Amino acid sequence: HTDFLTGLPNRRTFIERFSTEIERAKRYNRTRTIAYIDVDNFKMLNDHYGHAVGDGALQKIAATLRGDIRKSDFVARMGGDEFLLYLPETNGTQAISSLKHLQDSLNEVTKTNALPITFSIGAITYVVPTSSAEEMIRTADRIMYSAKSAGKNMIKHINA
């Protein structure tokens, strides 16, 4: 249930918990946001500095993510250099504000540790019920890749 490197929940645990949260949000008609976070240039970091530095970077990223979210939010490592964040009862404006703060915190960690990485974030705020956790994750992933394609180190957000 836990990612061995970062101590964060793994993909399976995230999906299980997220599926339950989706049903709760549908029942009470609550907005919710899911964000897919990708570490830009992570392969280059591993190639130039070694996997030990890459692992250390992932641990610092995980600690920052864990420390900068509300107690009601949850984050998981999806694998590699990708993370998922769930923000319950969060509208689009609140999500963008939270994600900008989080990205600033992550960029500060990389600057302090002289790590040549940044973060592309794709997020979607749902105001109407959706069909599945997997569908929501795929949508956030597509939005994140749109951010990467547009130049990396940015947040792309949509309301659904």
C-alpha positions as CSV (number, residue, x, y, z in Angstrom):
1,H,0.0,0.0,0.0
2,T,3.0,2.3,0.5
3,D,5.7,3.4,-2.0
4,F,8.9,2.0,-0.6
5,L,11.0,5.0,-1.6
6,T,8.9,8.0,-0.6
7,G,6.6,6.5,2.1
8,L,3.6,7.9,0.2
9,P,0.6,5.8,-0.6
10,N,1.1,3.9,-3.9
11,R,-1.2,3.9,-7.0
12,R,-3.4,1.1,-5.7
13,T,-4.0,2.7,-2.4
14,F,-4.7,6.1,-4.0
15,I,-7.3,4.6,-6.4
16,E,-9.0,2.7,-3.6
17,R,-9.3,5.8,-1.4
18,F,-10.1,8.0,-4.3
19,S,-13.0,5.8,-5.5
20,T,-14.6,6.1,-2.0
21,E,-14.1,9.8,-2.0
22,I,-15.8,10.1,-5.5
23,E,-18.9,8.3,-4.2
24,R,-19.0,10.7,-1.2
25,A,-18.6,13.7,-3.4
26,K,-21.4,12.5,-5.8
27,R,-23.7,11.8,-2.9
28,Y,-23.3,15.2,-1.3
29,N,-22.8,17.1,-4.7
30,R,-19.3,18.4,-3.7
31,T,-16.7,19.8,-5.9
32,R,-13.3,18.1,-6.0
33,T,-10.0,18.5,-7.8
34,I,-7.5,16.0,-8.9
35,A,-4.0,17.0,-9.9
36,Y,-1.3,15.0,-11.8
37,I,2.2,16.2,-11.0
38,D,5.2,15.2,-13.2
39,V,8.8,16.0,-12.5
40,D,10.3,17.8,-15.5
41,N,13.7,16.6,-16.6
42,F,13.9,13.8,-14.1
43,K,15.6,11.4,-16.6
44,M,18.3,14.0,-17.2
45,L,18.8,14.3,-13.4
46,N,19.2,10.6,-13.1
47,D,21.5,10.4,-16.1
48,H,23.8,13.2,-15.0
49,Y,23.8,12.9,-11.2
50,G,22.9,9.2,-10.7
51,H,20.0,7.4,-9.3
52,A,20.9,8.1,-5.7
53,V,20.4,11.8,-6.3
54,G,17.2,11.1,-8.2
55,D,15.9,9.0,-5.3
56,G,16.8,11.7,-2.9
57,A,15.0,14.2,-5.0
58,L,11.9,12.1,-5.0
59,Q,12.0,11.8,-1.2
60,K,12.3,15.6,-0.9
61,I,9.4,16.1,-3.3
62,A,7.3,13.6,-1.4
63,A,8.1,15.3,1.9
64,T,7.1,18.7,0.4
65,L,3.9,17.4,-1.0
66,R,3.0,15.7,2.3
67,G,3.8,18.8,4.3
68,D,2.0,21.4,2.0
69,I,-1.4,19.8,1.8
70,R,-4.4,20.0,4.1
71,K,-5.2,17.0,6.3
72,S,-8.3,16.3,4.2
73,D,-6.2,16.1,0.9
74,F,-4.2,13.2,-0.1
75,V,-1.2,12.5,-2.3
76,A,0.4,9.4,-3.8
77,R,3.3,8.4,-5.9
78,M,2.0,6.9,-9.1
79,G,5.4,5.5,-10.1
80,G,8.6,6.9,-11.5
81,D,8.4,10.7,-11.3
82,E,4.7,11.1,-11.2
83,F,2.4,12.0,-8.3
84,L,-1.3,12.4,-7.8
85,L,-3.1,14.8,-5.5
86,Y,-6.7,14.8,-4.5
87,L,-8.3,18.0,-3.1
88,P,-11.8,17.3,-1.8
89,E,-14.3,20.2,-1.6
90,T,-12.1,22.4,-3.6
91,N,-13.4,24.6,-6.4
92,G,-11.3,25.8,-9.4
93,T,-10.1,29.1,-7.8
94,Q,-9.1,27.4,-4.6
95,A,-7.4,24.6,-6.6
96,I,-5.3,27.0,-8.7
97,S,-4.3,28.9,-5.6
98,S,-3.3,25.7,-3.7
99,L,-1.4,24.3,-6.7
100,K,0.5,27.5,-7.3
101,H,1.6,27.5,-3.6
102,L,2.6,23.9,-3.9
103,Q,4.5,24.4,-7.1
104,D,6.3,27.4,-5.5
105,S,7.2,25.1,-2.5
106,L,8.5,22.4,-4.8
107,N,10.5,24.8,-6.9
108,E,12.1,26.3,-3.7
109,V,13.2,22.8,-2.6
110,T,14.8,22.1,-6.0
111,K,16.5,25.5,-6.0
112,T,17.8,25.0,-2.4
113,N,19.1,21.6,-3.4
114,A,20.5,22.7,-6.8
115,L,18.3,20.2,-8.6
116,P,17.7,20.9,-12.3
117,I,14.1,19.9,-12.3
118,T,10.7,21.6,-12.4
119,F,7.1,20.5,-12.2
120,S,4.3,20.2,-14.7
121,I,0.9,20.0,-13.1
122,G,-2.4,19.1,-14.8
123,A,-5.5,19.5,-12.7
124,I,-9.3,19.2,-13.2
125,T,-12.0,20.4,-10.9
126,Y,-15.2,18.4,-11.1
127,V,-18.4,20.1,-10.2
128,V,-20.6,17.3,-11.6
129,P,-20.4,13.6,-10.8
130,T,-18.0,11.5,-12.9
131,S,-18.0,7.9,-13.7
132,S,-14.7,6.5,-12.3
133,A,-11.5,7.2,-10.5
134,E,-9.5,5.8,-13.5
135,E,-11.3,8.2,-15.9
136,M,-10.5,11.2,-13.7
137,I,-6.9,10.2,-13.4
138,R,-6.6,9.8,-17.2
139,T,-8.1,13.2,-17.7
140,A,-5.7,14.9,-15.2
141,D,-2.8,13.0,-16.9
142,R,-3.8,14.4,-20.3
143,I,-4.0,17.9,-18.9
144,M,-0.5,17.5,-17.3
145,Y,0.9,16.3,-20.7
146,S,-0.6,19.5,-22.2
147,A,1.4,21.5,-19.6
148,K,4.6,19.6,-20.5
149,S,3.9,20.2,-24.3
150,A,3.3,23.9,-23.7
151,G,6.8,24.4,-22.2
152,K,6.9,22.6,-18.8
153,N,7.0,24.0,-15.3
154,M,3.4,25.2,-15.4
155,I,0.0,24.5,-14.1
156,K,-2.9,23.7,-16.5
157,H,-6.3,23.5,-15.0
158,I,-9.8,23.0,-16.3
159,N,-13.3,22.9,-14.7
160,A,-15.6,20.0,-15.7
